[in-house]
Structure formats: structure tokens, C-alpha cells
Amino acid sequence: MKDLQIFFGNKPYTRVNYAIGAKSITGKAKVVHKFASIFLSDEKYGVGTNFMTKLRSGAVRTSAALVASFTTARVAFTRQLEQVGLPKDETISRVELTAFEFLADKIYLTIKVVTADEAETTFGVAV
């Protein structure tokens, strides 16, 4: 099981555990969980993206490389979404990288996920 530090609004952080058998979640947490479990997982057997692989390999050292890697991974993420029959508040319509900051050995990403009902969830991830 993996943990992510995800920042919602003024809370210091919320841990999101993602693994098979994780307990049921709803609403914003479900959308963030869906994003994290696919986007931030290494690509394997047709699931996940190469985003974290590129970060760990040192291929992302500039702002342009980060944006390009995020954009490429977003396309792979979108192709993997299985959303048929989901309620609008759980159907991801788009994902945006709204800000990022390189600090020491981490990159802090601010990501906005917009659902089909136009609700927005913005959260931060330290990778």
C-alpha cells in the first residue's frame, strides 16, 4: 500500500491510501483517489503512467520538462479512465497542473481535477 500527502485547502494534509481492497470513499476523496491511483502509479500491464518513472530517473529537471511530462501522462491517464455509468460528481472531465515548485529533492504539484458536474477539486502532491 502506498501513501500520498495530499493537501486540501487549509488542512495540513490528508493521507490517501491506494491499494486493492482500500475502504470505500466518496465525493472529492474518490476523485483524488482515482487520479492518484492511476496517474502517480508506474505504468505496468496497461495501468498507470510514466510520470513518476521520469521524475525518479532525473529526466525532469526544468519547468518545461515537468509540464511536458505531466501533459504526456495526462493523455495516458485519460485513456485509462473507466467512467461509464458513474455519477457526474465522480466522472473526471479534465485534469490541470495549476502550479508547481522545485524544492530540494521534491517537486510540489498543485493539481485541479474537474468533474462532469463542473465541480473542482484542487490538491497538492509532494513527489
BELVEN-V717137 format. One record per residue. N is the residue number from 0. PHI is phi in degrees with one decimal (* if undefined). PSI is psi in whole degrees, 0 to 359 (999 if undefined). NEAR is the number of other C-alpha atoms within 8 Angstrom. Layout:
n:N phi:PHI psi:PSI near:NEAR
n:N phi:PHI psi:PSI near:NEAR
//
This chain:
n:0 phi:* psi:142 near:5
n:1 phi:-114.4 psi:148 near:6
n:2 phi:-114.8 psi:145 near:8
n:3 phi:-124.5 psi:144 near:9
n:4 phi:-91.9 psi:113 near:11
n:5 phi:-117.1 psi:131 near:12
n:6 phi:-106.3 psi:121 near:12
n:7 phi:-111.0 psi:120 near:11
n:8 phi:49.8 psi:237 near:6
n:9 phi:-91.8 psi:354 near:5
n:10 phi:-68.0 psi:147 near:7
n:11 phi:-62.5 psi:313 near:6
n:12 phi:-173.3 psi:161 near:8
n:13 phi:-125.8 psi:128 near:9
n:14 phi:-81.4 psi:130 near:8
n:15 phi:-113.9 psi:115 near:9
n:16 phi:-91.5 psi:132 near:10
n:17 phi:-129.6 psi:123 near:11
n:18 phi:-170.5 psi:161 near:8
n:19 phi:-61.4 psi:134 near:4
n:20 phi:90.4 psi:4 near:4
n:21 phi:-62.3 psi:150 near:7
n:22 phi:-69.4 psi:158 near:4
n:23 phi:-63.8 psi:137 near:4
n:24 phi:-133.5 psi:161 near:6
n:25 phi:-137.4 psi:174 near:7
n:26 phi:62.3 psi:220 near:8
n:27 phi:-58.0 psi:320 near:8
n:28 phi:-61.8 psi:325 near:8
n:29 phi:-67.4 psi:320 near:10
n:30 phi:-66.2 psi:316 near:13
n:31 phi:-64.6 psi:318 near:10
n:32 phi:-59.0 psi:315 near:11
n:33 phi:-62.0 psi:314 near:8
n:34 phi:-60.0 psi:307 near:9
n:35 phi:-63.0 psi:318 near:10
n:36 phi:-67.4 psi:335 near:11
n:37 phi:-99.2 psi:304 near:12
n:38 phi:-64.0 psi:318 near:12
n:39 phi:-94.5 psi:5 near:11
n:40 phi:-94.2 psi:143 near:12
n:41 phi:-63.6 psi:143 near:11
n:42 phi:-67.4 psi:123 near:9
n:43 phi:-154.9 psi:129 near:6
n:44 phi:55.7 psi:36 near:4
n:45 phi:81.2 psi:7 near:5
n:46 phi:-123.1 psi:139 near:10
n:47 phi:100.7 psi:182 near:14
n:48 phi:-133.3 psi:174 near:14
n:49 phi:-94.6 psi:11 near:10
n:50 phi:-60.0 psi:306 near:12
n:51 phi:-68.0 psi:326 near:11
n:52 phi:-60.5 psi:316 near:8
n:53 phi:-65.4 psi:321 near:11
n:54 phi:-63.5 psi:312 near:9
n:55 phi:-66.4 psi:330 near:7
n:56 phi:-76.7 psi:348 near:7
n:57 phi:87.5 psi:7 near:7
n:58 phi:-71.6 psi:343 near:8
n:59 phi:-107.2 psi:101 near:11
n:60 phi:-124.4 psi:351 near:7
n:61 phi:-128.8 psi:164 near:6
n:62 phi:-59.6 psi:317 near:7
n:63 phi:-62.8 psi:319 near:6
n:64 phi:-65.9 psi:322 near:10
n:65 phi:-65.0 psi:312 near:10
n:66 phi:-62.1 psi:318 near:9
n:67 phi:-64.0 psi:318 near:8
n:68 phi:-65.5 psi:318 near:11
n:69 phi:-62.4 psi:315 near:10
n:70 phi:-62.8 psi:316 near:8
n:71 phi:-62.9 psi:315 near:8
n:72 phi:-67.1 psi:327 near:12
n:73 phi:-63.0 psi:322 near:10
n:74 phi:-63.5 psi:314 near:8
n:75 phi:-62.5 psi:319 near:10
n:76 phi:-60.6 psi:313 near:12
n:77 phi:-61.0 psi:321 near:7
n:78 phi:-65.4 psi:334 near:6
n:79 phi:-91.0 psi:350 near:8
n:80 phi:-67.2 psi:130 near:6
n:81 phi:-111.6 psi:101 near:4
n:82 phi:-123.3 psi:6 near:7
n:83 phi:-62.2 psi:127 near:4
n:84 phi:83.4 psi:0 near:4
n:85 phi:-79.1 psi:151 near:7
n:86 phi:-63.2 psi:156 near:6
n:87 phi:-58.7 psi:326 near:8
n:88 phi:-75.9 psi:356 near:10
n:89 phi:-118.0 psi:3 near:12
n:90 phi:-99.3 psi:114 near:11
n:91 phi:-78.1 psi:124 near:12
n:92 phi:-99.6 psi:330 near:8
n:93 phi:-161.1 psi:158 near:7
n:94 phi:-131.4 psi:134 near:10
n:95 phi:-130.9 psi:140 near:7
n:96 phi:-88.9 psi:107 near:11
n:97 phi:-92.5 psi:336 near:8
n:98 phi:-163.5 psi:160 near:7
n:99 phi:-157.4 psi:158 near:9
n:100 phi:-148.2 psi:130 near:7
n:101 phi:-88.8 psi:119 near:8
n:102 phi:-135.3 psi:121 near:7
n:103 phi:48.6 psi:239 near:4
n:104 phi:-98.6 psi:15 near:5
n:105 phi:-126.0 psi:156 near:8
n:106 phi:-120.3 psi:128 near:10
n:107 phi:-100.8 psi:119 near:12
n:108 phi:-107.0 psi:139 near:13
n:109 phi:-112.5 psi:121 near:12
n:110 phi:-122.5 psi:137 near:13
n:111 phi:-114.1 psi:127 near:12
n:112 phi:-112.5 psi:128 near:14
n:113 phi:-113.2 psi:131 near:12
n:114 phi:-95.1 psi:173 near:14
n:115 phi:-62.1 psi:336 near:11
n:116 phi:-88.2 psi:13 near:6
n:117 phi:69.0 psi:14 near:6
n:118 phi:-75.6 psi:141 near:8
n:119 phi:-113.6 psi:137 near:8
n:120 phi:-123.3 psi:119 near:9
n:121 phi:-111.6 psi:133 near:10
n:122 phi:-146.4 psi:161 near:11
n:123 phi:-111.3 psi:148 near:12
n:124 phi:-134.6 psi:131 near:12
n:125 phi:-97.6 psi:119 near:10
n:126 phi:-122.7 psi:999 near:7
//
